[in-house]
Amino acid sequence: MQCPVCLEKAENLTPNTLQGVVVGCKHCGDYRISAVAFHGFMRLEADEKRAALAAARSTATHGWPMIGNAAVPLR
Ligand SMILES: [Zn+2]
């Protein structure tokens, strides 16, 4: 798959049991995008995606940083 943030080649690490997408990217690290936030996230500009990922990373306490609805600005 393609990393939604940096557009480089990335691995799809999503477990079958999980809602949403887990991306394994050499540049961005591993992170999760929740199912509800996914479409909104994909519409963001590149710098907004990077900011959303940085925010998710700063609040992650365990496991993958999670990009949820709160990380996706409403338009
Ligand atoms: Zn990336």
N, CA, C, O and the ligand as a Tripos MOL2 file, in Angstrom:
@<TRIPOS>MOLECULE
protein
  301   299    76     0     0
PROTEIN
NO_CHARGES

@<TRIPOS>ATOM
      1 N           0.8390   -1.1940    0.0000 N.3       1 MET1
      2 CA          0.0000    0.0000    0.0000 C.3       1 MET1
      3 C           0.8810    1.2540    0.0000 C.2       1 MET1
      4 O           2.0960    1.1790    0.1850 O.2       1 MET1
      5 N           0.2510    2.3840   -0.2080 N.am      2 GLN2
      6 CA          0.9500    3.6630   -0.1820 C.3       2 GLN2
      7 C           0.6740    4.3450    1.1600 C.2       2 GLN2
      8 O          -0.4640    4.3550    1.6290 O.2       2 GLN2
      9 N           1.6960    4.9060    1.7660 N.am      3 CYS3
     10 CA          1.4850    5.6350    3.0170 C.3       3 CYS3
     11 C           0.6490    6.8850    2.7280 C.2       3 CYS3
     12 O           1.0210    7.6850    1.8700 O.2       3 CYS3
     13 N          -0.4790    7.0640    3.4350 N.am      4 PRO4
     14 CA         -1.3320    8.2270    3.1610 C.3       4 PRO4
     15 C          -0.6740    9.5490    3.5440 C.2       4 PRO4
     16 O          -1.0760   10.6050    3.0560 O.2       4 PRO4
     17 N           0.3310    9.4980    4.4130 N.am      5 VAL5
     18 CA          0.9410   10.7340    4.8970 C.3       5 VAL5
     19 C           2.0710   11.1980    3.9750 C.2       5 VAL5
     20 O           2.0790   12.3490    3.5380 O.2       5 VAL5
     21 N           3.0260   10.3080    3.6770 N.am      6 CYS6
     22 CA          4.1940   10.7330    2.8960 C.3       6 CYS6
     23 C           4.1750   10.1820    1.4720 C.2       6 CYS6
     24 O           5.0260   10.5400    0.6570 O.2       6 CYS6
     25 N           3.2110    9.3150    1.1700 N.am      7 LEU7
     26 CA          3.0020    8.7660   -0.1730 C.3       7 LEU7
     27 C           4.1060    7.8160   -0.6240 C.2       7 LEU7
     28 O           4.1710    7.4520   -1.7980 O.2       7 LEU7
     29 N           4.9690    7.4140    0.2990 N.am      8 GLU8
     30 CA          5.9610    6.3870   -0.0150 C.3       8 GLU8
     31 C           5.3270    5.0110    0.1640 C.2       8 GLU8
     32 O           4.2330    4.8750    0.7130 O.2       8 GLU8
     33 N           6.0520    3.9880   -0.3190 N.am      9 LYS9
     34 CA          5.5620    2.6220   -0.1550 C.3       9 LYS9
     35 C           5.5450    2.2530    1.3290 C.2       9 LYS9
     36 O           6.5000    2.5250    2.0570 O.2       9 LYS9
     37 N           4.4500    1.6310    1.7650 N.am     10 ALA10
     38 CA          4.3080    1.2610    3.1710 C.3      10 ALA10
     39 C           3.6360   -0.1010    3.2510 C.2      10 ALA10
     40 O           3.0590   -0.5910    2.2800 O.2      10 ALA10
     41 N           3.7250   -0.7000    4.4380 N.am     11 GLU11
     42 CA          3.0860   -1.9890    4.6700 C.3      11 GLU11
     43 C           1.7150   -1.7890    5.2800 C.2      11 GLU11
     44 O           1.5050   -0.8810    6.0840 O.2      11 GLU11
     45 N           0.7870   -2.6420    4.8920 N.am     12 ASN12
     46 CA         -0.5300   -2.6610    5.5320 C.3      12 ASN12
     47 C          -0.4820   -3.6640    6.6760 C.2      12 ASN12
     48 O          -0.4300   -4.8730    6.4490 O.2      12 ASN12
     49 N          -0.5010   -3.1600    7.9030 N.am     13 LEU13
     50 CA         -0.3610   -4.0030    9.0840 C.3      13 LEU13
     51 C          -1.7070   -4.2700    9.7570 C.2      13 LEU13
     52 O          -1.7470   -4.7690   10.8820 O.2      13 LEU13
     53 N          -2.7980   -3.9460    9.0840 N.am     14 THR14
     54 CA         -4.1120   -4.0290    9.7090 C.3      14 THR14
     55 C          -4.4900   -5.4680   10.0560 C.2      14 THR14
     56 O          -4.5770   -6.3170    9.1690 O.2      14 THR14
     57 N          -4.7170   -5.7470   11.3450 N.am     15 PRO15
     58 CA         -5.2140   -7.0830   11.7100 C.3      15 PRO15
     59 C          -6.6490   -7.2690   11.2110 C.2      15 PRO15
     60 O          -7.4000   -6.3020   11.0840 O.2      15 PRO15
     61 N          -7.0170   -8.5100   10.9320 N.am     16 ASN16
     62 CA         -8.3690   -8.7860   10.4430 C.3      16 ASN16
     63 C          -9.4430   -8.3430   11.4160 C.2      16 ASN16
     64 O         -10.5630   -8.0200   11.0190 O.2      16 ASN16
     65 N          -9.0930   -8.3310   12.6980 N.am     17 THR17
     66 CA        -10.0760   -8.0580   13.7340 C.3      17 THR17
     67 C         -10.2900   -6.5800   13.9830 C.2      17 THR17
     68 O         -11.1390   -6.1990   14.7890 O.2      17 THR17
     69 N          -9.5200   -5.7400   13.2910 N.am     18 LEU18
     70 CA         -9.5090   -4.3160   13.6350 C.3      18 LEU18
     71 C         -10.3000   -3.4840   12.6250 C.2      18 LEU18
     72 O         -10.2230   -3.7060   11.4170 O.2      18 LEU18
     73 N         -11.0610   -2.5230   13.1520 N.am     19 GLN19
     74 CA        -11.6900   -1.5360   12.2950 C.3      19 GLN19
     75 C         -10.6680   -0.4560   11.9590 C.2      19 GLN19
     76 O          -9.9280   -0.0090   12.8360 O.2      19 GLN19
     77 N         -10.6230   -0.0410   10.7170 N.am     20 GLY20
     78 CA         -9.6870    1.0040   10.3290 C.3      20 GLY20
     79 C          -8.4710    0.4300    9.6290 C.2      20 GLY20
     80 O          -8.5130   -0.6840    9.1080 O.2      20 GLY20
     81 N          -7.3950    1.1900    9.6170 N.am     21 VAL21
     82 CA         -6.2050    0.8250    8.8730 C.3      21 VAL21
     83 C          -4.9870    1.0190    9.7690 C.2      21 VAL21
     84 O          -4.8980    2.0100   10.4940 O.2      21 VAL21
     85 N          -4.0500    0.0760    9.7210 N.am     22 VAL22
     86 CA         -2.7650    0.2580   10.3860 C.3      22 VAL22
     87 C          -1.6760    0.2880    9.3150 C.2      22 VAL22
     88 O          -1.5170   -0.6530    8.5380 O.2      22 VAL22
     89 N          -0.9330    1.3930    9.2940 N.am     23 VAL23
     90 CA          0.1020    1.6060    8.2910 C.3      23 VAL23
     91 C           1.4710    1.4200    8.9360 C.2      23 VAL23
     92 O           1.7400    1.9490   10.0140 O.2      23 VAL23
     93 N           2.3260    0.6650    8.2630 N.am     24 GLY24
     94 CA          3.7170    0.5400    8.6980 C.3      24 GLY24
     95 C           4.6020    1.2230    7.6790 C.2      24 GLY24
     96 O           4.8540    0.6800    6.6040 O.2      24 GLY24
     97 N           5.0750    2.4140    8.0140 N.am     25 CYS25
     98 CA          5.8260    3.2310    7.0600 C.3      25 CYS25
     99 C           7.2370    3.4590    7.5800 C.2      25 CYS25
    100 O           7.4250    3.7870    8.7520 O.2      25 CYS25
    101 N           8.2210    3.2880    6.7180 N.am     26 LYS26
    102 CA          9.6180    3.4980    7.1220 C.3      26 LYS26
    103 C           9.8700    4.9500    7.4980 C.2      26 LYS26
    104 O          10.7110    5.2380    8.3510 O.2      26 LYS26
    105 N           9.1480    5.8590    6.8690 N.am     27 HIS27
    106 CA          9.3780    7.2830    7.1200 C.3      27 HIS27
    107 C           8.5670    7.7900    8.3030 C.2      27 HIS27
    108 O           9.0670    8.5770    9.1080 O.2      27 HIS27
    109 N           7.3240    7.3460    8.4140 N.am     28 CYS28
    110 CA          6.3930    7.9020    9.4060 C.3      28 CYS28
    111 C           6.2650    7.0070   10.6300 C.2      28 CYS28
    112 O           5.6930    7.4330   11.6330 O.2      28 CYS28
    113 N           6.7720    5.7930   10.5830 N.am     29 GLY29
    114 CA          6.5540    4.8450   11.6710 C.3      29 GLY29
    115 C           5.2270    4.1240   11.4960 C.2      29 GLY29
    116 O           4.5520    4.2760   10.4770 O.2      29 GLY29
    117 N           4.8640    3.3410   12.4970 N.am     30 ASP30
    118 CA          3.5960    2.6150   12.4520 C.3      30 ASP30
    119 C           2.5160    3.4590   13.1000 C.2      30 ASP30
    120 O           2.7380    4.0620   14.1500 O.2      30 ASP30
    121 N           1.3510    3.5040   12.4800 N.am     31 TYR31
    122 CA          0.2500    4.2600   13.0740 C.3      31 TYR31
    123 C          -1.0630    3.7060   12.5710 C.2      31 TYR31
    124 O          -1.1240    2.9910   11.5700 O.2      31 TYR31
    125 N          -2.1230    4.0600   13.3010 N.am     32 ARG32
    126 CA         -3.4500    3.5370   13.0020 C.3      32 ARG32
    127 C          -4.3850    4.6870   12.6520 C.2      32 ARG32
    128 O          -4.3370    5.7470   13.2760 O.2      32 ARG32
    129 N          -5.2240    4.4770   11.6660 N.am     33 ILE33
    130 CA         -6.2700    5.4480   11.3310 C.3      33 ILE33
    131 C          -7.6050    4.7720   11.5990 C.2      33 ILE33
    132 O          -7.8860    3.7160   11.0330 O.2      33 ILE33
    133 N          -8.4280    5.3610   12.4470 N.am     34 SER34
    134 CA         -9.6990    4.7260   12.7830 C.3      34 SER34
    135 C         -10.6230    4.7080   11.5670 C.2      34 SER34
    136 O         -10.5050    5.5360   10.6640 O.2      34 SER34
    137 N         -11.5390    3.7520   11.5650 N.am     35 ALA35
    138 CA        -12.4490    3.6090   10.4250 C.3      35 ALA35
    139 C         -13.2810    4.8650   10.2100 C.2      35 ALA35
    140 O         -13.5010    5.2810    9.0730 O.2      35 ALA35
    141 N         -13.7460    5.4740   11.3070 N.am     36 VAL36
    142 CA        -14.6050    6.6560   11.1680 C.3      36 VAL36
    143 C         -13.8310    7.8670   10.6680 C.2      36 VAL36
    144 O         -14.4050    8.7490   10.0300 O.2      36 VAL36
    145 N         -12.5260    7.9190   10.9540 N.am     37 ALA37
    146 CA        -11.7400    9.0880   10.5600 C.3      37 ALA37
    147 C         -11.1070    8.9300    9.1840 C.2      37 ALA37
    148 O         -10.5970    9.9010    8.6260 O.2      37 ALA37
    149 N         -11.1340    7.7250    8.6320 N.am     38 PHE38
    150 CA        -10.3130    7.4240    7.4590 C.3      38 PHE38
    151 C         -10.6130    8.3340    6.2560 C.2      38 PHE38
    152 O          -9.6990    8.9020    5.6580 O.2      38 PHE38
    153 N         -11.8850    8.4620    5.9140 N.am     39 HIS39
    154 CA        -12.2020    9.2170    4.6970 C.3      39 HIS39
    155 C         -11.9040   10.7010    4.8550 C.2      39 HIS39
    156 O         -11.4260   11.3520    3.9260 O.2      39 HIS39
    157 N         -12.1940   11.2320    6.0500 N.am     40 GLY40
    158 CA        -11.8580   12.6250    6.3220 C.3      40 GLY40
    159 C         -10.3550   12.8480    6.2800 C.2      40 GLY40
    160 O          -9.8710   13.8560    5.7660 O.2      40 GLY40
    161 N          -9.6330   11.8860    6.8300 N.am     41 PHE41
    162 CA         -8.1770   12.0120    6.8620 C.3      41 PHE41
    163 C          -7.5980   12.0340    5.4530 C.2      41 PHE41
    164 O          -6.6870   12.8100    5.1620 O.2      41 PHE41
    165 N          -8.1310   11.1780    4.5770 N.am     42 MET42
    166 CA         -7.5920   11.0880    3.2240 C.3      42 MET42
    167 C          -7.8230   12.3710    2.4300 C.2      42 MET42
    168 O          -7.1410   12.6200    1.4360 O.2      42 MET42
    169 N          -8.7860   13.1860    2.8690 N.am     43 ARG43
    170 CA         -9.0590   14.4430    2.1560 C.3      43 ARG43
    171 C          -8.1880   15.5980    2.6310 C.2      43 ARG43
    172 O          -8.2150   16.6760    2.0360 O.2      43 ARG43
    173 N          -7.4150   15.3890    3.6940 N.am     44 LEU44
    174 CA         -6.5830   16.4700    4.2200 C.3      44 LEU44
    175 C          -5.4160   16.7710    3.2810 C.2      44 LEU44
    176 O          -4.9980   15.9370    2.4780 O.2      44 LEU44
    177 N          -4.9130   17.9920    3.4140 N.am     45 GLU45
    178 CA         -3.6630   18.3400    2.7220 C.3      45 GLU45
    179 C          -2.5080   17.6000    3.3930 C.2      45 GLU45
    180 O          -2.6150   17.1480    4.5330 O.2      45 GLU45
    181 N          -1.3880   17.4860    2.6490 N.am     46 ALA46
    182 CA         -0.2440   16.7160    3.1490 C.3      46 ALA46
    183 C           0.2480   17.2530    4.4970 C.2      46 ALA46
    184 O           0.5750   16.4720    5.3900 O.2      46 ALA46
    185 N           0.3030   18.5840    4.6480 N.am     47 ASP47
    186 CA          0.8260   19.1200    5.9080 C.3      47 ASP47
    187 C          -0.1650   18.8920    7.0470 C.2      47 ASP47
    188 O           0.2410   18.7450    8.2000 O.2      47 ASP47
    189 N          -1.4680   18.8620    6.7290 N.am     48 GLU48
    190 CA         -2.4690   18.5610    7.7600 C.3      48 GLU48
    191 C          -2.3790   17.0960    8.1960 C.2      48 GLU48
    192 O          -2.5590   16.7790    9.3710 O.2      48 GLU48
    193 N          -2.1020   16.2160    7.2450 N.am     49 LYS49
    194 CA         -1.9270   14.8070    7.5950 C.3      49 LYS49
    195 C          -0.7200   14.6260    8.5070 C.2      49 LYS49
    196 O          -0.7790   13.8880    9.4910 O.2      49 LYS49
    197 N           0.3680   15.3010    8.1750 N.am     50 ARG50
    198 CA          1.5590   15.1930    9.0240 C.3      50 ARG50
    199 C           1.2700   15.7320   10.4160 C.2      50 ARG50
    200 O           1.7170   15.1560   11.4080 O.2      50 ARG50
    201 N           0.5290   16.8280   10.5020 N.am     51 ALA51
    202 CA          0.1960   17.4100   11.8050 C.3      51 ALA51
    203 C          -0.7060   16.4650   12.5940 C.2      51 ALA51
    204 O          -0.5410   16.3200   13.8050 O.2      51 ALA51
    205 N          -1.6610   15.8200   11.9160 N.am     52 ALA52
    206 CA         -2.5580   14.8840   12.5950 C.3      52 ALA52
    207 C          -1.7780   13.6900   13.1310 C.2      52 ALA52
    208 O          -2.0410   13.2140   14.2350 O.2      52 ALA52
    209 N          -0.8270   13.2140   12.3540 N.am     53 LEU53
    210 CA         -0.0140   12.0890   12.8030 C.3      53 LEU53
    211 C           0.8650   12.5010   13.9910 C.2      53 LEU53
    212 O           1.0080   11.7490   14.9560 O.2      53 LEU53
    213 N           1.4470   13.6940   13.9110 N.am     54 ALA54
    214 CA          2.2880   14.1740   15.0110 C.3      54 ALA54
    215 C           1.4610   14.3030   16.2830 C.2      54 ALA54
    216 O           1.9340   13.9610   17.3670 O.2      54 ALA54
    217 N           0.2230   14.7950   16.1610 N.am     55 ALA55
    218 CA         -0.6410   14.9370   17.3290 C.3      55 ALA55
    219 C          -0.9910   13.5670   17.9000 C.2      55 ALA55
    220 O          -1.0010   13.3810   19.1160 O.2      55 ALA55
    221 N          -1.2780   12.6080   17.0210 N.am     56 ALA56
    222 CA         -1.6100   11.2580   17.4840 C.3      56 ALA56
    223 C          -0.4140   10.6390   18.1940 C.2      56 ALA56
    224 O          -0.5660    9.9590   19.2090 O.2      56 ALA56
    225 N           0.7680   10.8770   17.6560 N.am     57 ARG57
    226 CA          1.9680   10.3060   18.2500 C.3      57 ARG57
    227 C           2.2190   10.9030   19.6400 C.2      57 ARG57
    228 O           2.6510   10.2000   20.5540 O.2      57 ARG57
    229 N           1.9470   12.1880   19.7880 N.am     58 SER58
    230 CA          2.2350   12.8470   21.0650 C.3      58 SER58
    231 C           1.2780   12.3970   22.1620 C.2      58 SER58
    232 O           1.5970   12.5260   23.3440 O.2      58 SER58
    233 N           0.1020   11.8680   21.7940 N.am     59 THR59
    234 CA         -0.8640   11.4470   22.8130 C.3      59 THR59
    235 C          -0.8890    9.9300   22.9900 C.2      59 THR59
    236 O          -1.5810    9.4250   23.8740 O.2      59 THR59
    237 N          -0.1460    9.1980   22.1640 N.am     60 ALA60
    238 CA         -0.1680    7.7390   22.2700 C.3      60 ALA60
    239 C           0.5600    7.2920   23.5320 C.2      60 ALA60
    240 O           1.7030    7.6870   23.7640 O.2      60 ALA60
    241 N          -0.0920    6.4780   24.3400 N.am     61 THR61
    242 CA          0.5500    5.9780   25.5560 C.3      61 THR61
    243 C           0.9960    4.5320   25.3800 C.2      61 THR61
    244 O           1.9460    4.0970   26.0300 O.2      61 THR61
    245 N           0.3290    3.7890   24.5150 N.am     62 HIS62
    246 CA          0.7380    2.4160   24.2470 C.3      62 HIS62
    247 C           0.2400    2.0340   22.8640 C.2      62 HIS62
    248 O          -0.7200    2.6190   22.3630 O.2      62 HIS62
    249 N           0.8820    1.0690   22.2530 N.am     63 GLY63
    250 CA          0.4410    0.5940   20.9530 C.3      63 GLY63
    251 C           0.6450    1.6330   19.8600 C.2      63 GLY63
    252 O           1.4940    2.5180   19.9730 O.2      63 GLY63
    253 N          -0.1350    1.5130   18.8170 N.am     64 TRP64
    254 CA          0.0140    2.4080   17.6770 C.3      64 TRP64
    255 C          -0.5800    3.7750   17.9950 C.2      64 TRP64
    256 O          -1.6200    3.8650   18.6470 O.2      64 TRP64
    257 N           0.0780    4.8430   17.5340 N.am     65 PRO65
    258 CA         -0.5900    6.1520   17.5590 C.3      65 PRO65
    259 C          -1.8680    6.0650   16.7360 C.2      65 PRO65
    260 O          -1.8660    5.5220   15.6320 O.2      65 PRO65
    261 N          -2.9400    6.5900   17.2650 N.am     66 MET66
    262 CA         -4.2430    6.4450   16.6300 C.3      66 MET66
    263 C          -4.7360    7.7880   16.1000 C.2      66 MET66
    264 O          -4.8850    8.7510   16.8510 O.2      66 MET66
    265 N          -4.9860    7.8340   14.7950 N.am     67 ILE67
    266 CA         -5.5920    9.0230   14.2040 C.3      67 ILE67
    267 C          -7.0980    8.7980   14.2040 C.2      67 ILE67
    268 O          -7.6140    7.9880   13.4330 O.2      67 ILE67
    269 N          -7.7900    9.5130   15.0640 N.am     68 GLY68
    270 CA         -9.2350    9.3850   15.1700 C.3      68 GLY68
    271 C          -9.9230   10.6400   14.6790 C.2      68 GLY68
    272 O          -9.2850   11.5330   14.1230 O.2      68 GLY68
    273 N         -11.2260   10.7050   14.8860 N.am     69 ASN69
    274 CA        -11.9900   11.8550   14.4270 C.3      69 ASN69
    275 C         -11.4580   13.1720   14.9720 C.2      69 ASN69
    276 O         -11.4910   14.1920   14.2830 O.2      69 ASN69
    277 N         -10.9670   13.1520   16.2100 N.am     70 ALA70
    278 CA        -10.4900   14.3840   16.8270 C.3      70 ALA70
    279 C          -9.2930   14.9750   16.0980 C.2      70 ALA70
    280 O          -9.0280   16.1730   16.1900 O.2      70 ALA70
    281 N          -8.5660   14.1180   15.3650 N.am     71 ALA71
    282 CA         -7.3760   14.5870   14.6600 C.3      71 ALA71
    283 C          -7.7130   15.1600   13.2980 C.2      71 ALA71
    284 O          -6.8600   15.7680   12.6520 O.2      71 ALA71
    285 N          -8.9380   14.9730   12.8570 N.am     72 VAL72
    286 CA         -9.3220   15.4060   11.5110 C.3      72 VAL72
    287 C         -10.2020   16.6520   11.6180 C.2      72 VAL72
    288 O         -11.3480   16.5600   12.0570 O.2      72 VAL72
    289 N          -9.6820   17.8090   11.2250 N.am     73 PRO73
    290 CA        -10.4650   19.0390   11.3250 C.3      73 PRO73
    291 C         -11.7350   18.9590   10.4800 C.2      73 PRO73
    292 O         -11.6980   18.4690    9.3510 O.2      73 PRO73
    293 N         -12.8280   19.4250   11.0080 N.am     74 LEU74
    294 CA        -14.0720   19.4530   10.2320 C.3      74 LEU74
    295 C         -14.0150   20.5840    9.2290 C.2      74 LEU74
    296 O         -13.4240   21.6310    9.4930 O.2      74 LEU74
    297 N         -14.6340   20.3710    8.0740 N.am     75 ARG75
    298 CA        -14.6430   21.4190    7.0660 C.3      75 ARG75
    299 C         -16.0520   21.9050    6.8690 C.2      75 ARG75
    300 O         -16.2890   22.7970    6.0550 O.2      75 ARG75
    301 ZN          4.8400    7.5850    5.5130 Zn       76 ZN76
@<TRIPOS>BOND
     1     1     2 1
     2     2     3 1
     3     3     4 2
     4     3     5 am
     5     5     6 1
     6     6     7 1
     7     7     8 2
     8     7     9 am
     9     9    10 1
    10    10    11 1
    11    11    12 2
    12    11    13 am
    13    13    14 1
    14    14    15 1
    15    15    16 2
    16    15    17 am
    17    17    18 1
    18    18    19 1
    19    19    20 2
    20    19    21 am
    21    21    22 1
    22    22    23 1
    23    23    24 2
    24    23    25 am
    25    25    26 1
    26    26    27 1
    27    27    28 2
    28    27    29 am
    29    29    30 1
    30    30    31 1
    31    31    32 2
    32    31    33 am
    33    33    34 1
    34    34    35 1
    35    35    36 2
    36    35    37 am
    37    37    38 1
    38    38    39 1
    39    39    40 2
    40    39    41 am
    41    41    42 1
    42    42    43 1
    43    43    44 2
    44    43    45 am
    45    45    46 1
    46    46    47 1
    47    47    48 2
    48    47    49 am
    49    49    50 1
    50    50    51 1
    51    51    52 2
    52    51    53 am
    53    53    54 1
    54    54    55 1
    55    55    56 2
    56    55    57 am
    57    57    58 1
    58    58    59 1
    59    59    60 2
    60    59    61 am
    61    61    62 1
    62    62    63 1
    63    63    64 2
    64    63    65 am
    65    65    66 1
    66    66    67 1
    67    67    68 2
    68    67    69 am
    69    69    70 1
    70    70    71 1
    71    71    72 2
    72    71    73 am
    73    73    74 1
    74    74    75 1
    75    75    76 2
    76    75    77 am
    77    77    78 1
    78    78    79 1
    79    79    80 2
    80    79    81 am
    81    81    82 1
    82    82    83 1
    83    83    84 2
    84    83    85 am
    85    85    86 1
    86    86    87 1
    87    87    88 2
    88    87    89 am
    89    89    90 1
    90    90    91 1
    91    91    92 2
    92    91    93 am
    93    93    94 1
    94    94    95 1
    95    95    96 2
    96    95    97 am
    97    97    98 1
    98    98    99 1
    99    99   100 2
   100    99   101 am
   101   101   102 1
   102   102   103 1
   103   103   104 2
   104   103   105 am
   105   105   106 1
   106   106   107 1
   107   107   108 2
   108   107   109 am
   109   109   110 1
   110   110   111 1
   111   111   112 2
   112   111   113 am
   113   113   114 1
   114   114   115 1
   115   115   116 2
   116   115   117 am
   117   117   118 1
   118   118   119 1
   119   119   120 2
   120   119   121 am
   121   121   122 1
   122   122   123 1
   123   123   124 2
   124   123   125 am
   125   125   126 1
   126   126   127 1
   127   127   128 2
   128   127   129 am
   129   129   130 1
   130   130   131 1
   131   131   132 2
   132   131   133 am
   133   133   134 1
   134   134   135 1
   135   135   136 2
   136   135   137 am
   137   137   138 1
   138   138   139 1
   139   139   140 2
   140   139   141 am
   141   141   142 1
   142   142   143 1
   143   143   144 2
   144   143   145 am
   145   145   146 1
   146   146   147 1
   147   147   148 2
   148   147   149 am
   149   149   150 1
   150   150   151 1
   151   151   152 2
   152   151   153 am
   153   153   154 1
   154   154   155 1
   155   155   156 2
   156   155   157 am
   157   157   158 1
   158   158   159 1
   159   159   160 2
   160   159   161 am
   161   161   162 1
   162   162   163 1
   163   163   164 2
   164   163   165 am
   165   165   166 1
   166   166   167 1
   167   167   168 2
   168   167   169 am
   169   169   170 1
   170   170   171 1
   171   171   172 2
   172   171   173 am
   173   173   174 1
   174   174   175 1
   175   175   176 2
   176   175   177 am
   177   177   178 1
   178   178   179 1
   179   179   180 2
   180   179   181 am
   181   181   182 1
   182   182   183 1
   183   183   184 2
   184   183   185 am
   185   185   186 1
   186   186   187 1
   187   187   188 2
   188   187   189 am
   189   189   190 1
   190   190   191 1
   191   191   192 2
   192   191   193 am
   193   193   194 1
   194   194   195 1
   195   195   196 2
   196   195   197 am
   197   197   198 1
   198   198   199 1
   199   199   200 2
   200   199   201 am
   201   201   202 1
   202   202   203 1
   203   203   204 2
   204   203   205 am
   205   205   206 1
   206   206   207 1
   207   207   208 2
   208   207   209 am
   209   209   210 1
   210   210   211 1
   211   211   212 2
   212   211   213 am
   213   213   214 1
   214   214   215 1
   215   215   216 2
   216   215   217 am
   217   217   218 1
   218   218   219 1
   219   219   220 2
   220   219   221 am
   221   221   222 1
   222   222   223 1
   223   223   224 2
   224   223   225 am
   225   225   226 1
   226   226   227 1
   227   227   228 2
   228   227   229 am
   229   229   230 1
   230   230   231 1
   231   231   232 2
   232   231   233 am
   233   233   234 1
   234   234   235 1
   235   235   236 2
   236   235   237 am
   237   237   238 1
   238   238   239 1
   239   239   240 2
   240   239   241 am
   241   241   242 1
   242   242   243 1
   243   243   244 2
   244   243   245 am
   245   245   246 1
   246   246   247 1
   247   247   248 2
   248   247   249 am
   249   249   250 1
   250   250   251 1
   251   251   252 2
   252   251   253 am
   253   253   254 1
   254   254   255 1
   255   255   256 2
   256   255   257 am
   257   257   258 1
   258   258   259 1
   259   259   260 2
   260   259   261 am
   261   261   262 1
   262   262   263 1
   263   263   264 2
   264   263   265 am
   265   265   266 1
   266   266   267 1
   267   267   268 2
   268   267   269 am
   269   269   270 1
   270   270   271 1
   271   271   272 2
   272   271   273 am
   273   273   274 1
   274   274   275 1
   275   275   276 2
   276   275   277 am
   277   277   278 1
   278   278   279 1
   279   279   280 2
   280   279   281 am
   281   281   282 1
   282   282   283 1
   283   283   284 2
   284   283   285 am
   285   285   286 1
   286   286   287 1
   287   287   288 2
   288   287   289 am
   289   289   290 1
   290   290   291 1
   291   291   292 2
   292   291   293 am
   293   293   294 1
   294   294   295 1
   295   295   296 2
   296   295   297 am
   297   297   298 1
   298   298   299 1
   299   299   300 2
@<TRIPOS>SUBSTRUCTURE
     1 MET1         2 RESIDUE 1 A MET
     2 GLN2         6 RESIDUE 1 A GLN
     3 CYS3        10 RESIDUE 1 A CYS
     4 PRO4        14 RESIDUE 1 A PRO
     5 VAL5        18 RESIDUE 1 A VAL
     6 CYS6        22 RESIDUE 1 A CYS
     7 LEU7        26 RESIDUE 1 A LEU
     8 GLU8        30 RESIDUE 1 A GLU
     9 LYS9        34 RESIDUE 1 A LYS
    10 ALA10       38 RESIDUE 1 A ALA
    11 GLU11       42 RESIDUE 1 A GLU
    12 ASN12       46 RESIDUE 1 A ASN
    13 LEU13       50 RESIDUE 1 A LEU
    14 THR14       54 RESIDUE 1 A THR
    15 PRO15       58 RESIDUE 1 A PRO
    16 ASN16       62 RESIDUE 1 A ASN
    17 THR17       66 RESIDUE 1 A THR
    18 LEU18       70 RESIDUE 1 A LEU
    19 GLN19       74 RESIDUE 1 A GLN
    20 GLY20       78 RESIDUE 1 A GLY
    21 VAL21       82 RESIDUE 1 A VAL
    22 VAL22       86 RESIDUE 1 A VAL
    23 VAL23       90 RESIDUE 1 A VAL
    24 GLY24       94 RESIDUE 1 A GLY
    25 CYS25       98 RESIDUE 1 A CYS
    26 LYS26      102 RESIDUE 1 A LYS
    27 HIS27      106 RESIDUE 1 A HIS
    28 CYS28      110 RESIDUE 1 A CYS
    29 GLY29      114 RESIDUE 1 A GLY
    30 ASP30      118 RESIDUE 1 A ASP
    31 TYR31      122 RESIDUE 1 A TYR
    32 ARG32      126 RESIDUE 1 A ARG
    33 ILE33      130 RESIDUE 1 A ILE
    34 SER34      134 RESIDUE 1 A SER
    35 ALA35      138 RESIDUE 1 A ALA
    36 VAL36      142 RESIDUE 1 A VAL
    37 ALA37      146 RESIDUE 1 A ALA
    38 PHE38      150 RESIDUE 1 A PHE
    39 HIS39      154 RESIDUE 1 A HIS
    40 GLY40      158 RESIDUE 1 A GLY
    41 PHE41      162 RESIDUE 1 A PHE
    42 MET42      166 RESIDUE 1 A MET
    43 ARG43      170 RESIDUE 1 A ARG
    44 LEU44      174 RESIDUE 1 A LEU
    45 GLU45      178 RESIDUE 1 A GLU
    46 ALA46      182 RESIDUE 1 A ALA
    47 ASP47      186 RESIDUE 1 A ASP
    48 GLU48      190 RESIDUE 1 A GLU
    49 LYS49      194 RESIDUE 1 A LYS
    50 ARG50      198 RESIDUE 1 A ARG
    51 ALA51      202 RESIDUE 1 A ALA
    52 ALA52      206 RESIDUE 1 A ALA
    53 LEU53      210 RESIDUE 1 A LEU
    54 ALA54      214 RESIDUE 1 A ALA
    55 ALA55      218 RESIDUE 1 A ALA
    56 ALA56      222 RESIDUE 1 A ALA
    57 ARG57      226 RESIDUE 1 A ARG
    58 SER58      230 RESIDUE 1 A SER
    59 THR59      234 RESIDUE 1 A THR
    60 ALA60      238 RESIDUE 1 A ALA
    61 THR61      242 RESIDUE 1 A THR
    62 HIS62      246 RESIDUE 1 A HIS
    63 GLY63      250 RESIDUE 1 A GLY
    64 TRP64      254 RESIDUE 1 A TRP
    65 PRO65      258 RESIDUE 1 A PRO
    66 MET66      262 RESIDUE 1 A MET
    67 ILE67      266 RESIDUE 1 A ILE
    68 GLY68      270 RESIDUE 1 A GLY
    69 ASN69      274 RESIDUE 1 A ASN
    70 ALA70      278 RESIDUE 1 A ALA
    71 ALA71      282 RESIDUE 1 A ALA
    72 VAL72      286 RESIDUE 1 A VAL
    73 PRO73      290 RESIDUE 1 A PRO
    74 LEU74      294 RESIDUE 1 A LEU
    75 ARG75      298 RESIDUE 1 A ARG
    76 ZN76       301 GROUP 0 **** ****
